[in-house]
Amino acid sequence: MAGESRQQSDPVVRPPVWETYGPADLSAVPVFSGGFINFGYWKGVDLEGPLTEADRIRSEQDLYRHVLDAAGPHKGQVMEVGCGLGVGCALALEEYRPARITGVDIHPQQLRRARDVNAPLLEARPDRLRFALGAAESLPFGDGEFDCLYSVEAAQHFPDLFAFAREAARVLRPGGRVAVASFFTVDGTPAQADRLAGLLDSYANGLDIARPVSQLADALTGSGLVDVRTRSIGPQVWPGWDRWLSRLWEPGTWPRNFLAAWEERVLDYYVVTATRP
Ligand SMILES: C[S@@+](CC[C@H](N)C(=O)[O-])C[C@H]1O[C@@H](n2cnc3c(N)ncnc32)[C@H](O)[C@@H]1O
């Protein structure tokens, strides 16, 4: 565990999540850039021409912007669940100007990186940005403390979407908004879990969990949230992500199968939004 001491009260981290975001530090893998760990939102990027590092970082930032636009407005207290290195929290703070952003992540090593990467901002504006160790299924905050809760490419790891939805509803104030961007299986496609485990190592090893997107929508509705909406953003994610991957991964290697899973209509990338009445 790389010298990290864990307290008994710390949330339980599933082994593939512990490994991927701890010792293996996915943020340092060359297909991710700028401290972000997401596939990116590639609208407006010319996928026919050569892609640059700047295109890649912009795609990861634009995924945040897309989710934050869907979640808005963000005047008050905002929480990001599964914040990783917290660079998306910093973007949200600078571009959307809420009163404060709280970045929550289950992995203590990710939080350490987040505090290191954002040290100048944390020092300059301790009233505007903070990071907290916590699980999506058991958020370490009181009822009704937040105006907005968003999550970018983390929910594919959450073991219990119903517990997450209950927690999201609990910590939001009346009128508060939630926006979740992640990949889920497509409703109505049979045997997705087996197919995904065959195509993608991240499903075979349990890092990502196969669930239909309707499970999250149902969980949010069942938790009392209203105006629950699900939108596919697959066309803006998968072709660009695969084009970027092609710089490092040959056709037929497992990460290139994300595009195949989307083309087979097994997997898609979604933004799900809801409001606390
Ligand atoms: C793919 S990274 C995304 C990080 C960041 N949102 C970004 O886009 O750069 C997923 C993050 O979710 C965190 N995570 C995984 N399971 C979680 C859970 N149950 N509760 C909170 N965070 C979790 C991981 O530790 C990791 O930092």
The ligand as an SDF file (V2000), in Angstrom:
LIG
                    3D

 27 29  0  0  0  0  0  0  0  0999 V2000
  -11.6130    7.3940  -13.6840 C   0  0  0  0  0  0  0  0  0  0  0  0
  -11.2360    8.2880  -12.2110 S   0  0  0  0  0  0  0  0  0  0  0  0
  -11.9990    9.8650  -12.5800 C   0  0  0  0  0  0  0  0  0  0  0  0
  -11.3470   11.0140  -11.8360 C   0  0  0  0  0  0  0  0  0  0  0  0
  -11.8710   12.3960  -12.2280 C   0  0  0  0  0  0  0  0  0  0  0  0
  -13.3000   12.4860  -12.0550 N   0  0  0  0  0  0  0  0  0  0  0  0
  -11.4930   12.7610  -13.6480 C   0  0  0  0  0  0  0  0  0  0  0  0
  -12.3710   12.7420  -14.5430 O   0  0  0  0  0  0  0  0  0  0  0  0
  -10.3200   13.0740  -13.8830 O   0  0  0  0  0  0  0  0  0  0  0  0
  -12.3750    7.5630  -11.0140 C   0  0  0  0  0  0  0  0  0  0  0  0
  -12.1700    8.0480   -9.5710 C   0  0  0  0  0  0  0  0  0  0  0  0
  -13.2710    7.5380   -8.7780 O   0  0  0  0  0  0  0  0  0  0  0  0
  -12.7800    7.1560   -7.5090 C   0  0  0  0  0  0  0  0  0  0  0  0
  -13.7310    6.1750   -6.9470 N   0  0  0  0  0  0  0  0  0  0  0  0
  -13.8850    4.8820   -7.2870 C   0  0  0  0  0  0  0  0  0  0  0  0
  -14.8590    4.3120   -6.5660 N   0  0  0  0  0  0  0  0  0  0  0  0
  -15.3580    5.2770   -5.7540 C   0  0  0  0  0  0  0  0  0  0  0  0
  -16.4010    5.3170   -4.7710 C   0  0  0  0  0  0  0  0  0  0  0  0
  -17.1400    4.2380   -4.4870 N   0  0  0  0  0  0  0  0  0  0  0  0
  -16.6290    6.4670   -4.1130 N   0  0  0  0  0  0  0  0  0  0  0  0
  -15.8790    7.5890   -4.3840 C   0  0  0  0  0  0  0  0  0  0  0  0
  -14.8870    7.6100   -5.2970 N   0  0  0  0  0  0  0  0  0  0  0  0
  -14.6330    6.4790   -5.9890 C   0  0  0  0  0  0  0  0  0  0  0  0
  -11.3960    6.5920   -7.8120 C   0  0  0  0  0  0  0  0  0  0  0  0
  -10.5640    6.5350   -6.6700 O   0  0  0  0  0  0  0  0  0  0  0  0
  -10.8980    7.5500   -8.9000 C   0  0  0  0  0  0  0  0  0  0  0  0
  -10.1840    8.6280   -8.3430 O   0  0  0  0  0  0  0  0  0  0  0  0
  1  2  1  0
  2  3  1  0
  2 10  1  0
  3  4  1  0
  4  5  1  0
  5  6  1  0
  5  7  1  0
  7  8  2  0
  7  9  1  0
 10 11  1  0
 11 12  1  0
 11 26  1  0
 12 13  1  0
 13 14  1  0
 13 24  1  0
 14 15  1  0
 14 23  1  0
 15 16  2  0
 16 17  1  0
 17 18  1  0
 17 23  2  0
 18 19  1  0
 18 20  2  0
 20 21  1  0
 21 22  2  0
 22 23  1  0
 24 25  1  0
 24 26  1  0
 26 27  1  0
M  CHG  2   2   1   9  -1
M  END
$$$$
